[in-house]
Amino acid sequence: MNEHDKHHAEKEVLDSLHGKYSETVIDHAKNPRNLGSLPKSDGFAQSMSAECGDTLSMWVSVQNDTITRATFWTDGCVPTLASGSITTVLAKGRSVQEAKSISKDEIMEALGGLPEVHEHCAEWAAETLNMAIEDYLELARIKRKNLT
């Protein structure tokens, strides 16, 4: 495929997304924030969607009870990519408890909505973040226990 054909194919794919997804969803799918693993993270979770079999992983770094970094990786669809991306953006800078309260509704609102058939992607991202935070909290409990 030459460059012209490749560009044309990419344009067709992107054009097909408009009308189906909000500009925010398209932006976060095209330019995902915080994509990739986080070496030396404080918490990690990986889950598989019961809906579609895709996987979603999230990493968090915590300092002074604040999420300083959150990253993700997925092999999922456009809504999963956008949900993972916006969830890491929402989590950064929040206290651990505030980040644990990030919900499907908050993610949906930040994305400008998702088609009903893909709303589970927002819920899944919130659940995976919560699991990564729970991993951090469990590791912190173990460290405290070992210090006493």
The 8 nearest C-alpha neighbors of each residue, nearest first, counted from 0:
[[1, 4, 5, 2, 3, 6, 8, 7],
 [0, 2, 4, 3, 5, 6, 7, 8],
 [3, 1, 5, 4, 6, 0, 7, 8],
 [2, 4, 6, 5, 1, 7, 0, 8],
 [5, 3, 7, 1, 6, 2, 0, 8],
 [4, 6, 2, 8, 7, 3, 1, 9],
 [5, 7, 9, 3, 4, 8, 2, 10],
 [8, 6, 4, 10, 5, 9, 3, 11],
 [7, 9, 5, 11, 10, 6, 4, 12],
 [10, 8, 6, 12, 11, 7, 5, 13],
 [9, 11, 7, 13, 8, 12, 14, 6],
 [12, 10, 14, 8, 9, 13, 15, 7],
 [11, 13, 9, 15, 10, 14, 8, 16],
 [14, 12, 10, 16, 15, 11, 9, 17],
 [15, 13, 11, 16, 17, 12, 10, 9],
 [14, 16, 12, 13, 17, 11, 19, 18],
 [17, 15, 13, 19, 14, 20, 18, 12],
 [18, 16, 19, 14, 15, 20, 13, 21],
 [17, 19, 20, 16, 21, 15, 14, 22],
 [18, 20, 16, 17, 21, 114, 15, 113],
 [21, 19, 18, 17, 16, 24, 113, 25],
 [22, 20, 24, 23, 111, 25, 112, 19],
 [21, 23, 25, 24, 26, 20, 17, 111],
 [24, 22, 26, 21, 25, 110, 27, 111],
 [25, 23, 21, 27, 81, 26, 22, 110],
 [24, 26, 28, 22, 23, 27, 29, 21],
 [27, 25, 23, 29, 28, 24, 30, 22],
 [28, 26, 31, 81, 30, 24, 29, 25],
 [29, 27, 81, 25, 31, 26, 80, 30],
 [28, 30, 26, 27, 25, 31, 81, 24],
 [31, 29, 27, 28, 26, 32, 25, 84],
 [32, 30, 27, 84, 28, 34, 29, 33],
 [31, 33, 84, 34, 30, 27, 88, 85],
 [32, 34, 70, 35, 71, 84, 31, 87],
 [35, 33, 71, 32, 70, 72, 31, 84],
 [36, 34, 72, 71, 70, 33, 37, 57],
 [35, 37, 70, 38, 71, 58, 72, 34],
 [36, 38, 40, 58, 39, 70, 35, 59],
 [37, 39, 40, 36, 58, 41, 60, 35],
 [40, 38, 37, 41, 60, 42, 58, 59],
 [41, 39, 60, 38, 37, 42, 59, 58],
 [40, 42, 60, 135, 59, 61, 39, 43],
 [41, 43, 135, 131, 134, 59, 40, 58],
 [44, 42, 131, 58, 57, 134, 59, 45],
 [45, 43, 131, 57, 56, 130, 127, 46],
 [46, 44, 56, 55, 57, 127, 43, 54],
 [45, 47, 55, 54, 56, 48, 127, 44],
 [46, 48, 54, 53, 52, 49, 55, 45],
 [47, 49, 52, 50, 53, 51, 54, 46],
 [48, 50, 51, 52, 47, 53, 46, 123],
 [51, 49, 48, 52, 119, 53, 47, 120],
 [50, 52, 48, 53, 49, 47, 75, 54],
 [51, 53, 48, 47, 49, 50, 54, 75],
 [54, 52, 75, 48, 47, 51, 74, 55],
 [55, 53, 47, 73, 46, 74, 48, 75],
 [54, 56, 73, 46, 45, 72, 47, 57],
 [55, 57, 45, 72, 71, 44, 73, 46],
 [58, 56, 71, 44, 70, 43, 128, 131],
 [57, 59, 43, 70, 69, 42, 37, 40],
 [60, 58, 69, 42, 40, 68, 41, 61],
 [61, 59, 41, 40, 68, 67, 66, 69],
 [60, 62, 66, 65, 67, 64, 41, 59],
 [61, 63, 65, 64, 67, 66, 60, 41],
 [62, 64, 65, 61, 66, 94, 67, 95],
 [63, 65, 62, 94, 95, 61, 66, 96],
 [66, 64, 94, 62, 61, 63, 93, 95],
 [67, 65, 61, 91, 92, 68, 93, 60],
 [66, 68, 61, 60, 91, 92, 65, 62],
 [69, 67, 60, 91, 66, 59, 70, 61],
 [68, 70, 59, 87, 58, 91, 60, 33],
 [71, 69, 33, 58, 57, 34, 87, 35],
 [70, 72, 57, 34, 56, 35, 83, 58],
 [73, 71, 56, 35, 34, 55, 57, 36],
 [74, 72, 55, 75, 54, 56, 80, 71],
 [73, 75, 54, 53, 55, 76, 72, 80],
 [76, 74, 53, 73, 79, 80, 54, 77],
 [75, 77, 79, 78, 80, 74, 53, 73],
 [76, 78, 80, 79, 28, 81, 75, 25],
 [79, 77, 81, 80, 76, 82, 120, 117],
 [80, 78, 82, 120, 76, 81, 77, 75],
 [79, 81, 77, 83, 28, 78, 82, 84],
 [80, 82, 27, 28, 84, 78, 24, 79],
 [83, 81, 79, 121, 85, 84, 80, 78],
 [84, 82, 86, 80, 81, 124, 85, 79],
 [83, 85, 81, 32, 31, 82, 86, 87],
 [84, 86, 88, 82, 87, 83, 89, 81],
 [87, 85, 89, 83, 88, 84, 82, 90],
 [86, 88, 69, 90, 89, 85, 84, 70],
 [87, 89, 85, 86, 90, 91, 84, 32],
 [88, 90, 86, 87, 91, 85, 98, 101],
 [91, 89, 87, 98, 88, 93, 86, 92],
 [92, 90, 66, 88, 67, 93, 68, 89],
 [91, 93, 66, 67, 65, 90, 94, 68],
 [94, 92, 65, 91, 98, 66, 90, 97],
 [93, 95, 65, 97, 96, 64, 98, 66],
 [94, 96, 98, 97, 65, 64, 99, 66],
 [97, 95, 99, 98, 94, 100, 93, 64],
 [98, 96, 94, 100, 99, 95, 93, 101],
 [97, 99, 90, 95, 100, 96, 101, 93],
 [100, 98, 96, 129, 97, 101, 95, 132],
 [99, 101, 97, 98, 102, 96, 129, 125],
 [102, 100, 98, 99, 125, 105, 97, 103],
 [103, 101, 105, 104, 125, 100, 106, 122],
 [102, 104, 122, 121, 106, 105, 107, 125],
 [103, 105, 107, 102, 106, 108, 121, 122],
 [106, 104, 108, 102, 107, 103, 109, 101],
 [107, 105, 109, 103, 108, 104, 121, 110],
 [108, 106, 112, 104, 110, 105, 109, 103],
 [107, 109, 111, 105, 110, 106, 112, 104],
 [110, 108, 106, 107, 111, 105, 85, 112],
 [111, 109, 107, 112, 108, 23, 24, 106],
 [110, 112, 108, 109, 21, 107, 23, 113],
 [113, 111, 107, 110, 108, 114, 21, 109],
 [114, 112, 118, 117, 115, 20, 107, 111],
 [113, 115, 117, 116, 118, 112, 19, 20],
 [116, 114, 118, 117, 113, 119, 112, 120],
 [115, 117, 114, 118, 119, 113, 120, 50],
 [118, 116, 119, 115, 114, 120, 113, 78],
 [117, 119, 115, 120, 121, 113, 116, 114],
 [118, 120, 122, 117, 121, 123, 116, 50],
 [121, 119, 123, 79, 118, 122, 117, 124],
 [122, 120, 103, 124, 82, 123, 119, 118],
 [121, 123, 103, 119, 125, 124, 120, 126],
 [122, 124, 120, 126, 121, 125, 119, 127],
 [125, 123, 127, 121, 126, 122, 83, 82],
 [126, 124, 122, 128, 123, 127, 102, 103],
 [125, 127, 129, 123, 124, 128, 122, 130],
 [126, 128, 130, 124, 129, 125, 123, 44],
 [129, 127, 131, 125, 130, 126, 124, 57],
 [128, 130, 126, 132, 127, 99, 131, 133],
 [129, 131, 133, 127, 128, 132, 44, 134],
 [132, 130, 43, 44, 42, 134, 128, 133],
 [131, 133, 135, 129, 134, 130, 42, 136],
 [132, 134, 130, 136, 135, 131, 137, 129],
 [135, 133, 131, 42, 137, 132, 136, 130],
 [134, 136, 42, 132, 138, 41, 133, 137],
 [137, 135, 133, 139, 134, 138, 140, 132],
 [136, 138, 140, 134, 139, 135, 133, 141],
 [137, 139, 141, 135, 140, 136, 134, 142],
 [138, 140, 136, 142, 137, 141, 135, 143],
 [141, 139, 137, 143, 138, 142, 144, 136],
 [140, 142, 144, 138, 139, 143, 145, 137],
 [143, 141, 139, 145, 144, 140, 138, 146],
 [144, 142, 140, 146, 145, 141, 139, 147],
 [143, 145, 141, 147, 146, 142, 140, 139],
 [144, 146, 142, 143, 147, 141, 140, 139],
 [147, 145, 143, 144, 142, 141, 140, 139],
 [146, 144, 145, 143, 142, 141, 140, 139]]
